[in-house]
Amino acid sequence: MFTIDAHLDLAYNAVRGRDISIPARMQRADEEGIPSVSFPDLRAGGVGLICATIFCQPANPPTQPGYRSPMEAAAVARRQLQWYQRQEREGRIHLVRTKDELPSGNNGDAASSPINALLLLEGADAITSPDELPDWFEAGLRIIGLAWKRTRYAGGTGAPGPLTADGKTLVRAMDKVGLIHDLSHLAEESFWGLLEISTGPLMASHSNCRAFVPTDRQLSDEMIKAVASRGGVIGINFFDKFLIPPGEYGHRRATLVDLMNHVRHMCDLIGNARHVGIGTDMDGGLGREQIPVEIQTSADLPRVADALSSFGFNDLDVRNILGLNWLRFFRSALPA
């Protein structure tokens, strides 16, 4: 079944030494865990499009590894961008820049290389000035999330706060250039501030329900409904810490039933299944031991379709959630 995964940290892992050109089961475990993502696994799992991140991790708190200035963040981002550009030159990735370059949504879209990818910047400190946005756009960037933790543009996960003055300027500049806003990781005050001033397309690439996991990393019911009301799509994150209620986390593994609970809750709130997708983040600083037990690698994503069917979703809803919702959103949000 045609699938879109709206959040994978391919370059972050590759520049640290993972060889994602070989199946995940052949990759060595590292400090992030047991790998679960590779080009062959994505094709085997029917993944016809991904959102491939450029991830810039701040030194927050300052004693932690990460960038300490916008220039350091920009250097991290450029290195990852160059990795994606090299993969494109070598035929492993196709960077999608316009709606006409999107896959058709047929089940055969993922059968052969290259992997279709939309570039997503996770943490906007790498944008040293809004004047750089046209150059980033020309390089292939199509989606930006202002924060991971706090940035100079916005409050983020574990770091409450509103959009800063620079953040408001950047939001308006993104709208002018035609970049998509990723709301995942935004602090709640920044989330609502962005919705108030932005006229551009909105999505949440990898966020779950605060109703089950009551932390600021997840979306409240009101936030979920607001994203849907603006035509956006929310990708369900596969990290077990974001799937399992806090009292159960660490005592058991997440399952696809936990994932279905988040999907069902969002669909019930919205009133349909047209604004929910997947954004697994299953290579984002975690390993296969921290995702639903039924999923070993991206090749197992068809099992999500089976779980959706078992939860009572009809065939059209299953196809929408696996990929067609994202495809419809990107056909609307990307330039011609």
C-alpha positions in Angstrom: 0.0 0.0 0.0 1.3 3.5 -0.9 2.7 5.1 2.2 4.2 8.5 3.2 6.4 8.8 6.2 6.5 12.5 7.1 9.5 12.5 9.5 12.8 10.7 9.1 16.2 11.9 10.2 18.2 10.3 7.4 21.1 12.8 7.1 21.5 13.2 10.9 22.2 9.4 11.1 24.2 9.1 8.0 26.7 11.9 8.9 27.2 10.1 12.2 28.2 7.0 10.4 25.1 4.8 9.7 25.1 3.2 6.3 21.4 3.5 5.4 22.0 2.2 1.9 21.9 -1.4 3.3 19.0 -3.0 5.1 18.5 -2.0 8.7 19.0 -5.5 10.0 22.6 -5.4 8.5 23.4 -2.1 10.2 25.3 -2.0 13.4 23.7 -0.8 16.6 25.1 2.5 17.9 24.5 4.9 20.8 21.0 5.7 19.4 19.9 2.1 19.4 19.2 -0.6 16.9 18.6 0.9 13.4 15.2 0.5 11.8 15.4 2.6 8.6 17.2 2.2 5.3 16.6 2.9 1.6 15.9 -0.9 0.9 13.5 -1.1 3.9 11.6 2.0 2.8 11.0 0.6 -0.7 10.0 -2.8 0.8 7.5 -1.1 3.0 5.8 0.7 0.1 7.0 4.2 1.2 6.7 6.4 -1.9 7.6 9.7 -0.2 9.3 10.9 3.0 9.9 14.1 4.7 13.7 14.0 5.2 14.9 16.2 8.0 17.8 18.5 8.4 18.1 18.3 12.2 20.0 20.9 14.2 20.3 20.0 17.9 20.9 23.0 20.2 23.2 22.7 23.2 20.2 23.0 25.6 21.1 22.9 28.4 24.5 24.5 27.5 26.3 21.5 29.0 24.8 19.2 26.3 26.3 18.5 22.9 24.9 20.7 20.1 25.3 24.1 18.4 25.8 27.2 20.5 25.3 29.9 17.8 23.4 30.4 14.6 26.6 30.0 12.6 27.2 26.6 14.2 23.6 25.6 13.5 24.0 26.7 9.9 27.2 24.6 9.5 25.3 21.5 10.8 22.4 22.2 8.4 24.7 22.7 5.4 26.5 19.5 6.0 23.3 17.6 6.1 21.9 19.4 3.0 25.1 18.5 1.2 24.6 14.8 2.1 21.1 14.9 0.6 22.4 16.6 -2.5 25.0 13.9 -2.9 22.4 11.2 -2.5 20.4 12.9 -5.3 23.4 13.1 -7.6 24.1 9.4 -7.0 20.4 8.4 -7.7 19.4 7.3 -4.2 17.0 10.2 -3.5 14.9 12.5 -5.6 14.3 15.9 -3.9 10.7 16.9 -4.6 10.5 20.6 -5.2 7.1 21.1 -6.9 3.7 19.5 -6.8 4.2 18.1 -10.3 7.1 16.0 -8.9 5.0 14.3 -6.3 4.4 10.5 -6.8 1.0 9.5 -8.1 -0.1 7.6 -5.0 -0.1 4.2 -6.7 1.1 1.2 -4.9 4.0 0.8 -7.3 5.5 4.2 -6.6 8.0 2.9 -4.1 9.1 -0.2 -6.1 12.3 1.4 -7.4 15.0 3.9 -6.6 15.2 6.8 -6.0 13.3 7.6 -2.8 11.1 10.7 -3.2 11.9 13.2 -0.4 10.8 16.6 0.8 13.4 18.5 2.8 12.3 19.6 6.3 14.4 21.8 8.6 13.8 20.8 12.2 15.0 23.8 14.3 15.3 27.1 12.5 18.3 28.6 14.2 20.2 27.5 11.0 18.4 30.3 9.2 20.7 33.1 10.2 18.5 35.7 8.4 15.1 35.7 6.7 17.0 37.0 3.6 18.5 33.4 3.3 15.1 31.8 2.7 15.0 32.1 -1.1 18.4 30.4 -1.2 17.3 27.6 1.0 14.1 27.3 -1.1 16.2 27.1 -4.3 18.3 24.4 -2.7 15.2 22.3 -2.2 14.0 23.1 1.4 10.2 23.1 1.6 9.2 22.7 5.3 10.5 24.4 8.4 9.8 23.8 12.1 10.9 26.8 14.1 11.9 24.9 17.2 13.1 21.6 18.7 13.8 23.0 22.1 13.9 26.8 22.4 15.4 28.7 19.5 15.8 32.4 19.0 12.6 32.3 17.0 10.2 30.4 19.3 9.6 28.4 22.4 9.8 24.6 22.0 9.6 21.3 23.7 10.4 21.7 27.4 11.1 25.4 26.9 7.8 27.4 27.0 7.5 30.7 25.4 5.9 32.7 22.6 7.2 33.6 19.1 10.0 36.1 19.4 10.0 39.3 17.3 12.5 37.5 15.0 10.2 34.5 14.9 7.3 36.6 13.8 9.4 38.1 11.0 10.6 34.7 9.9 7.0 33.3 9.9 5.9 36.1 7.6 9.0 35.6 5.4 8.3 31.9 5.1 4.7 32.7 3.9 6.1 35.0 1.3 8.6 32.5 0.0 6.0 29.6 0.1 7.5 27.4 2.8 5.3 25.0 4.8 5.2 25.4 8.6 5.9 22.3 10.7 4.2 22.8 14.1 5.7 19.7 15.9 7.9 20.7 18.8 6.5 24.3 19.1 5.7 25.4 22.6 1.9 26.0 23.0 2.2 29.8 23.1 4.3 29.8 19.9 1.9 27.3 18.3 -1.1 29.7 18.7 1.0 32.7 17.9 2.0 31.2 14.6 -1.5 30.3 13.7 -2.6 33.8 14.4 -0.2 35.5 12.0 0.5 32.9 9.3 -1.5 32.5 6.1 0.7 29.7 4.8 0.2 25.9 4.9 0.5 24.1 8.3 1.3 20.6 9.3 2.6 18.6 12.3 5.0 16.1 11.0 5.4 13.9 14.1 3.1 14.6 17.0 0.7 12.6 19.1 -2.2 13.2 21.5 -1.8 15.0 24.8 -5.0 13.2 25.9 -2.9 10.0 26.4 0.6 11.5 27.0 0.1 14.8 28.9 3.3 16.6 28.1 4.0 19.7 26.0 5.5 17.6 23.3 2.1 16.3 22.3 -0.9 18.2 20.8 -4.0 19.1 22.9 -7.4 18.4 21.5 -7.8 22.1 20.7 -4.5 22.1 18.8 -5.5 19.0 16.8 -8.7 20.5 15.8 -7.0 23.8 14.8 -4.5 22.0 12.5 -7.3 20.2 10.8 -9.4 23.4 10.5 -6.5 24.9 8.5 -6.3 21.9 6.1 -3.2 20.5 7.8 -2.2 16.9 8.5 -0.7 15.4 11.7 1.8 12.5 11.5 1.6 10.0 14.3 5.0 9.5 16.0 6.1 5.9 16.6 8.3 6.6 19.7 6.9 4.5 22.5 7.4 7.3 25.0 4.9 9.4 23.0 2.5 6.5 22.6 2.2 5.0 26.1 0.5 6.7 29.1 3.3 7.9 31.5 2.3 5.3 34.2 2.9 2.5 31.8 6.0 3.8 30.0 9.1 1.7 30.9 7.0 -1.2 32.1 6.0 -2.5 28.7 6.6 -2.0 25.0 4.3 0.1 22.8 2.1 -1.8 20.4 0.1 -0.9 17.3 -2.9 -0.8 19.5 -1.4 2.2 21.3 -0.7 3.8 18.0 -4.3 3.1 16.9 -5.6 4.8 20.0 -3.9 8.0 19.0 -5.2 7.7 15.4 -8.7 7.0 16.5 -8.7 9.9 19.0 -7.6 12.4 16.4 -10.1 11.2 13.8 -13.0 11.3 16.4 -12.0 14.8 17.3 -11.8 16.0 13.7 -14.9 14.1 12.6 -13.1 12.2 9.7 -9.9 10.4 8.8 -8.6 13.1 6.3 -6.1 14.9 8.5 -4.1 12.1 10.1 -1.0 10.4 8.7 2.2 8.9 9.9 5.5 10.6 10.7 7.3 7.8 12.4 10.5 9.5 13.5 11.6 5.9 14.1 15.3 6.9 13.5 15.2 10.1 15.5 17.6 9.4 18.3 15.9 6.0 19.2 16.2 2.4 18.0 13.8 -0.3 17.1 13.5 -1.3 20.7 11.6 1.9 21.3 8.9 1.7 18.6 5.8 -0.6 18.5 6.9 -4.2 19.0 5.3 -5.3 15.7 7.5 -2.9 13.7 11.1 -3.9 13.2 12.0 -1.8 10.2 10.3 0.5 7.7 9.6 -2.7 5.7 7.0 -3.6 8.3 4.8 -0.4 7.8 2.2 -2.4 5.9 1.3 -3.9 9.3 -0.1 -0.4 10.2 -2.7 -0.9 7.4 -3.8 -4.2 9.0 -4.0 -2.6 12.4 -6.2 0.2 11.0 -8.5 -2.3 9.4 -8.8 -4.2 12.6 -9.8 -1.0 14.4 -12.7 -0.5 12.0 -11.3 1.9 9.4 -12.6 1.3 5.9 -10.3 0.8 2.9 -10.4 4.4 1.9 -9.6 5.7 5.4 -6.7 3.2 5.6 -5.3 4.5 2.3 -5.8 8.1 3.4 -4.0 7.6 6.7 -1.1 5.6 5.2 -0.4 8.2 2.5 -3.1 9.9 0.6 -3.8 12.5 3.2 -0.2 13.7 3.0 -0.3 13.5 -0.7 -3.4 15.7 -0.9 -1.8 18.2 1.5 1.4 18.5 -0.4 -0.4 18.8 -3.7 -2.1 21.9 -2.2 0.9 23.3 -0.4 3.8 22.9 -2.8 4.5 25.3 -5.7 3.5 24.5 -9.2 
